Amino acid sequence: MGAGSGPDFPGIPIGHRSLNPATTLTQVEVASGLSEEPPRGAGNANVRGYTGQADMAPDLPSTRPFFVAHRAGNRLADLHSAELQGAALVEADLRLYRGRVEVRHLRTLGPLPILWDRWTLAAPWRRRLEFNALLAETSPGTELMLDLKCRRVSLAEKVREAISLYLGARRFTICTRRWELLEPFAGLPVRRVHSIGTEEELRTFLERFASERLEGVSIHERLLGPESVASLRSIADVLMTWPVNAPSRARELVRLGVDGLITDDVAGLARHEVLRATG
């Protein structure tokens, strides 16, 4: 966490740049809707007028395999660390709460503001990072991988609207286990990634999309072996997997043909040079 700034509040260094107070204030005003000035790194496209082609996924990372910083976009301090470490993509979890798109992995307990996930509880007064603030703080050269954690199509629609100002100037990957939430992004210059977390989801995916070519897939690492990797690569342009934190498993997955390693330890795996694994 940067000195003088909380984990979810703008105002700490972005990558190798530092913001002065005036710049930070402008970004906060834009993120909160108090200013009509376009955000830093915004493009010319807008969600209502965009007329892109059906296949408009951004260019693939120039080198494969590559690292994805797992959940690093959920806290601004972690985002900036991932940018400094050179992660090709930074993942952020998005949820819809009372009409706002919030950046967090933890869930709410129905209408109650209590945050939880399995054995984790968080104080209800904990400051929450909103999506517009994340966009304002992200370096223009950073590709965000936005994981939609809600069943409601309204989440996808709000995310689509929020990123519309940046299309053409920044790269985005949208992923979700609720595959229908990818539909609102059709025709936009984003990469749509189908996420798979269970064996049942894997079987359904292979049956449904066997004759199609998709932009990407993200799958839990326990589901990957030679056969499943071959099947998925025949369908998807990009194959990513999570969570990959052990160097030995990372090397194994690279040898199998996985493109993206979604990890909590980009620096650690980089030190072990796991991306150089060969057959």
Secondary structure, DSSP 8 states (H G I E B T S, - for coil): --TT--TTSS-S-BTTB---HHHHHHHHHHHHTS--S--TT--S--TTT----S-------SSSSEEEETTGGGSHHHHHHHHHHT-SEEEEEEEEETTEEEE-SSEEETTEEEEEETTEEE-TTS--EEHHHHHHHS-TT-EEEEEE--S-HHHHHHHHHHHGGGBTTB-EEEEESSGGGGGGGTTSSSEEEEEE-SHHHHHHHHHHSTT--BSEEEEEGGG-SHHHHHHHHTTBS-EEEE----HHHHHHHHHHT--EEEES-HHHHHHTTGGG---
